[in-house]
Amino acid sequence: MISAPRDMWGVNCFQIMVDQLSEPRALHILGITKPVLRRYLSGSLKVPRMAVLALFWETPYGRGMIDSDHNFEVQLLHRRIQHLEKENARMRASLLDMMRTTDFGCANDPIAI
């Protein structure tokens, strides 16, 4: 599961995210007015962590984290599929060998030494 960095909060991080995205885009994403954004940036109003995180996932940093996690998951699933296909082929071959054998014997047959 992907998660944002734990230290992603506060006015400094918020300022970085706004600079990355531009003020109009940040206003649109957060759905706030320009005066509220100014109060957040000046520090007169505490920046909610959720606002910082909402902007983070829209920045190149956040998008890169999502893309990186996605690529890792795809590679992991691909390796699992390959492993299961090999195991399936091995099991099928084993089953075919057993089906070719005509005399399975009996569980209580005497052991020939």
C-alpha positions in Angstrom: 0.0 0.0 0.0 1.4 3.4 -1.0 1.5 6.1 1.6 2.7 9.7 1.7 5.9 10.7 3.6 5.2 11.1 7.3 6.9 14.5 7.5 4.5 16.0 4.9 2.8 18.8 6.9 3.2 22.4 7.8 3.4 25.7 6.1 6.8 25.1 4.5 5.7 21.9 2.8 2.5 23.6 1.8 4.4 26.5 0.2 6.6 24.0 -1.8 3.5 22.2 -3.1 1.8 25.5 -4.1 5.0 26.6 -5.8 5.1 23.3 -7.7 1.5 23.5 -8.9 0.8 27.2 -9.1 -1.7 29.1 -7.0 -4.6 28.8 -9.4 -4.2 25.0 -9.6 -3.8 24.7 -5.8 -7.0 26.8 -5.3 -8.9 24.6 -7.7 -7.6 21.3 -6.1 -8.3 22.4 -2.5 -11.6 24.3 -3.4 -10.6 27.2 -1.2 -10.6 31.0 -1.8 -7.5 33.1 -2.4 -7.7 34.8 1.0 -7.8 31.5 2.8 -4.7 30.4 0.7 -2.9 33.6 1.7 -3.7 33.0 5.4 -2.3 29.5 5.1 0.8 30.7 3.4 1.3 33.6 6.0 0.9 31.2 8.9 -2.0 33.1 10.4 -4.2 30.0 9.7 -2.9 26.5 10.5 -2.5 24.4 7.3 -4.4 21.1 7.5 -2.2 18.1 6.8 -4.9 16.9 4.4 -4.5 20.1 2.3 -0.7 19.4 2.1 -1.3 15.8 1.1 -3.9 16.7 -1.5 -1.4 18.9 -3.2 1.4 16.4 -2.7 -0.3 13.8 -4.8 -0.7 16.3 -7.7 2.9 17.3 -7.8 5.6 15.5 -9.8 6.9 14.1 -6.5 3.6 12.5 -5.6 2.9 11.4 -9.2 6.4 9.8 -9.4 5.7 7.9 -6.1 2.5 6.6 -7.5 4.1 5.6 -10.8 7.0 3.9 -9.0 4.7 1.9 -6.8 2.5 0.9 -9.8 5.6 -0.3 -11.7 6.7 -2.3 -8.7 3.3 -3.9 -8.4 3.2 -4.8 -12.1 6.6 -6.4 -11.9 5.7 -8.3 -8.8 2.5 -9.7 -10.3 4.4 -10.6 -13.5 6.9 -12.6 -11.5 4.1 -14.4 -9.6 2.3 -15.2 -12.9 5.5 -16.7 -14.3 6.1 -18.7 -11.1 2.5 -20.1 -11.2 2.8 -20.9 -14.9 6.0 -22.9 -14.3 4.4 -24.7 -11.3 1.3 -25.5 -13.4 3.4 -27.0 -16.2 5.4 -29.1 -13.7 2.2 -30.4 -12.1 0.6 -31.2 -15.5 3.8 -33.1 -16.5 3.6 -35.0 -13.2 0.0 -35.8 -13.7 0.6 -37.0 -17.3 3.4 -39.3 -15.9 1.0 -40.8 -13.4 -1.7 -41.3 -16.0 0.7 -43.2 -18.2 1.5 -45.6 -15.5 -0.8 -48.6 -15.9 -0.1 -50.5 -12.7 -0.5 -48.4 -9.6 -0.4 -51.4 -7.3 -2.4 -51.6 -4.1 -1.7 -50.0 -0.8 -1.6 -53.3 1.0 0.6 -55.2 -1.6 3.7 -56.9 -0.1 6.9 -55.0 -0.5 9.3 -56.7 -2.9 12.9 -56.3 -1.7 
